[in-house]
Each structure stands twice: as C-alpha cells, then as structure tokens.
Amino acid sequence: MNNTDEIEFSRVRKLVAHCAVSPEAKDKILAQPLTTSLVKANALLDETEEMLWILDHGLHIPFISSDAFTPIINKVKKGYILNPRELEQVADFIRVTRLLVRFFDKQRINAPIMASYCGTLTILDRLEELIYQDIERGQVSDRADNELTKLRQRSGKLNTTIKETLQKYLQTKKYQSMLQDFQIIQKDNHYTLPVRASFKHTFGGNIIDQSNNGTTVFIEPTKILHLTQEKTTVENQIYLIESQILGNLTAKVYNELPNFEANLNVIVDLDCILARAKYSHAIGGKRPILNEQNELQLNGMKHPLLSNPVPLSLKLDPTKHGLIITGPNAGGKTVTLKTVGLATAMTEFGLFLPSTAPCSIPIMTEIYTSIGDHQDLDNSLSTFSAEMKKMAEIVQKATPSSLILLDELGSGTDPNEGAALAIALLQTLQLKGCLILATTHYSAIKDYSTKNPAFITAAMDFDLQTLHPTYKLLLNQVGASRALWIAEKSGMPEDVLSEAKDFLNTGIFPLRQASIKFKNKQKKIKSLPSFKKGDRIKVPKYHQEVLFYENSDIANQIVIFVNKAFETVPLKGAKLVQKAEELYPTGYNLNLLFVQDWQEYKLNRDLNRGSKKAWKKLKNK
C-alpha cells in the first residue's frame, strides 16, 4: 500500500510525464507503479543513467511523436485505405526507427542497454523506399505508374484547352453583353461562365448552378462540353490508378502491422526512459545507491518541488531506524517527511535525486503516510478518528521493509492520551523493524525518543532574532515549540502572555468573568483570488507582470511563468492585471505563451512531424 499522494509524488510523476514526447509514453509514466525489487530499481536507474549521458553530451535522439501514427495503425487494422499523407507518415516512422537504431548503435559503448533495446527494432527499409518512391508531397508520384504520367499530362492539356476556349467567350462581343461578370468560375467540377438570367436560353450550354437571388446562372458553354466529358473520363482513370497504388501500399503496411506495433512499444519505452532522464537532468539529479538493509542516508537532498529548498541531510540504519522531529510550527518538519518520502519514491521510479552527493536509499515494499488533515466527512469521522483508523491499518500491515511517515501523531485529542497512544504506536512499529520518521510537539514523545536507543531526535532550527525558521534539520537535538516566545514577538498582549506563563508554572488558572455585549455583526471573509491559464497577474515577489500557469498542488500556491521559467509562489497577494480572454483571440494555443526556448521548440516540433529538413539541420549542428 504505497500512499504517495500525501508526499506529492503525483506532482513529480506529472512533471516526468510532461517530459515525454508521445501520448502513449505520458500515459505509461502516469500509470507506472513503484518497484519494490532491488534488481528492477537498479535496472531502471541504469536506463536513466545511459539516457542522461546522452543528454549531458548534447546529443539529440531522433524521436517522432506517435500521436498521429497510432490512429493510422488503427485505421489500417479496420481495413481502410491510407491516403498519401498518411503513407508518408508511415514512411517517416520507419525512417525514424532506422535512425534510432543507427544512433544508438554508434553509442553502444556508452549506452549498451539502449543499443540492445534498439536492436530489437525491425527496420522496414524496403517499405520505406516503396512509399517514398510512389508518394511525394502528399500525392501519388508520377514515378508510381507510366500510364498515370500520361493521363495527368492529358488532363493538364484538357484543362488548358477548356480555359482558353472560355477566355475566347469572355473576349467575344457577342457574349460580353450576356455575361454578369468577366471571369471563369468552377462549379461542381465544371468550368462555367456567370450569365445574366435573361440570356440563359440563348447563351448555349448546360446550366450548372444559379445565384441565390436568381439573377445569375452559371453555364458550361456548348463548345467545352466534349472537352469536359473527356476530362472527366481521364480523371476517373487517374483515380482508379491512384486508388490501386494506395491500396497496394496499404496492404504492405497491413502485412507489417506486428512489426509496427512491436517497434512502437519499444519507442514508447525509450520515450519513457528519456523522460526520466530529462527530469533527472533538470533537477541536477545524482544516482542514488540502493540497499536492502533499511539504511537511509540523505546527503544534501533538496525537495524537488520547492523553488528554494534547504538541503536535507540525515542517516538512519537498522540500529537507529526511527527519527523523531520536533520544533515550531511552519519550521519545516512536514517538508522533511515529504522529502524523505519523495527520495524513496523517486528512486523506486527510476529517477535520480537532487542532492549534493549520492544518497543511500533502501528499497521499501510499502510507503505508509499520515500527513495532513485526515477528516472524513463522508463517513462522519473526525480528524483524530480518521487518523486512528488509518494508523490501525498501518500497524496491522507494516513490515520491516515499510517506510512510515507520521505527522503530528496523536494530535487532535486529549494531549496526555494522544501522547500515550502515539508512544505505544511508535513502540509497536519500532519492534517490527520499520523505518520511522515522525513529527511531534508532545514533550512525552520527546522524552520517549531520547530514552529509546532505536530512535534519533532532531530539531528544526529557528532564528530567534528574525523570528523565522531556517528549515535546517539539527540531528541529536530536541526542539522547543516556542509558542509563548512566538506569541510575544507576534504582538500578543502582555496580560495574555502573563496569565499563560502563570498557568504554565503553577498549573492554576484563575477564572474571571466579564460582562460582554455582543453585536450582531457579520464578519466578512476575504477570499483568495482565482486565475485562469494565460492571465497576466502581479505577485509580491516580482515588480514585473507575470503569466499565471496553473494552481499548485500545494495549498494556496500557484505556478507562474516569469523570465522564461516556471516558479511556484504564494497565491496571497497575487492580483489580476488582465484576463487571457482579453489578451488573446478565441482558440489561441495558450501553451505557446510558456515556451522556454523557441528554437528548441520549433526544432522539436519539426522533428516530431518527421521533417527531413529538421533532421538535416540537426545533423549539421
């Protein structure tokens, strides 16, 4: 039972999927489970490492998007004949397959796994040659059939003769007075002249159409009737020959469907691996070292979803396999839990980690989390009841290879009972040999962790001068909640603080009564603003206007686009400057607003379309 939603691994997964080229690869990444096998995890990391080597050396892999190719394959399966442009796309796919094999064959020393995958691709070069020979620029080529060339030449001559004959009509005074306009108009594949309705019986020819108001009729003159009939016959012959050629080529594609599907599966797998490598490269990832001994060592691990994360370093092992984190609210305790969870999940997904040095990550069969508000309104469960229901399941299912992440365990009820229950749960999980990280404010849990040799204590650092947390984890220390101190610095009245201190020291709180008059005044709740993709907004962090991209998965955070980069910032204080619907026309592709590198975007777009010019440009780089 891997609960990765609470550590926001779904956001990481989406970012990886965004790096993929094809829709099939994106879907596969979104559905890929975490592996619990050391061998499989190392295999995934080996794949990522080879692709990273390719990226680090500035080499461009010849990929093509399958979003247009897959519908073509489905069309062939249903027995439809492909049109010329679809056949060209088939040939482009074959060509890219051939280029992939050649590319990775040259990189066999540095990317042997990728080369072996490409070695399973079937190169259909003969079919590629036939398609490019018979299809050119979106139509059947003259090279495809000698008779086709003659018929097209005859059709062209007939067209010329028809137009020349019609031009004579336009230049003859006898007919000029009968014409509504001096131009040749094509109607239903017939060349016609616009004749005044009053002359439709005297002009001579076939009436093909008329205007809406009936004042103009479109007549095919008598002198070109035999030419039009011959042209129709020739065009029918052309159509039959073209259909035969297209049918023959489609049949050859049909015969190779098993190879196309197998090749597509390999290319989708390569696309998934490349997406993992792109994301690992983007976050400056380093390959983690795997183990099965429950040894967790993070060396400057950064939370991959935060803009300016504080590096996290810690170490747990089979003898010290529990970490109790203390400190003030908003000090980074929960972020620490999520960072550890993400490090584990990312490793089991085949991703490198954003750390200053390689981290040692244990392969865990389950990641259990209890982070955030667990209130279940559908089942009428309070936060504490929902948490206990979840904890009961964790205790029953946990094994020595389980990673347990618990945020504020035992809160939401009587402090004494909550602390006692939390200690009992920690003790049970510790005896099972689980890897445990928990946060708390309870003094009893702090005392327990200092006395139990299986646990390490840690505190989140807090700057007493600036009244701001530093988000640094201090190992082997116990942190204070500093509630009274923070309240004092935040402007809490002295009389309130004095009574709180007296109660803390004596345990006695004097009861006083006051006469209070209540006014029936409705309090206004200020709601946070909402934006749509492409809106121009202003945020406190920047003086300039920025573009809104999407709401972050983190509460009250948004993703903006500024200086050709994405950044997550607080929603509070953001103000709308101008709506996207006021800035751009209906149907405008808003994704173009968020392109970080236009040259790279255009090149990738052309490469994905199979452009030969783009491949030639890439080759000459």
Buried (B, 14 or more C-beta within 10 A) or exposed (E): EBBBEBBBBBBBBEBBBEBBBBBBBBBBBEEBEBBBEBEBBBBBBBBBBBBBBBBEEEEBBBBBBBEBBBEBBEBBEEEEBBBBEBBBBBBBBBBBBBBBBEBBEEBBEBBEBBBEBBEEBBBBEEBBEBBBEBBBEEEBBBEBBEEBEEBBEBBEEBEEBBEEBBEEBBEEEEBEEBBBEEEBBEBEEBBBBBBBBEBBEEBBBBBBBBEEEEEBBBBBBEBBBEBBEBBBBBBEBBEEBBEBBBEEBBEBBBEBEEBBEEBBEBBBBBBBBBBBBBBBBBBEBBBBBBBEEBBBBBBBBBBBBBEEBBBBBBBBBEEEBBBBBBBBBBBBBBBBBBBBBBBBBBBBBBBBBBBBEBBBBBBBBBBBBBBBEBBBEEEEBBBBBBBBEBBEEBBEEBEEBBBBBBBBBBBBBEEEEBBBBBBEBBBBBBEBBBBBBBBBBBBBBBEBBBEBEBBBBBBBBBEEEEEEBBBBBBEEEBBBBBEBBBBBEEEEEEEEBEBBEEEEEEEEEEEEEEEEEEEEEEEEEEEEBEBEBBBBBBBEBBEEEBBBBBBBBBEEBBBBBBEEEBBBBBBEEBEBEEBBEEBBEEEEEBEEBBBEEEEEEEBBEBBBEBBEEBBEEBEEE
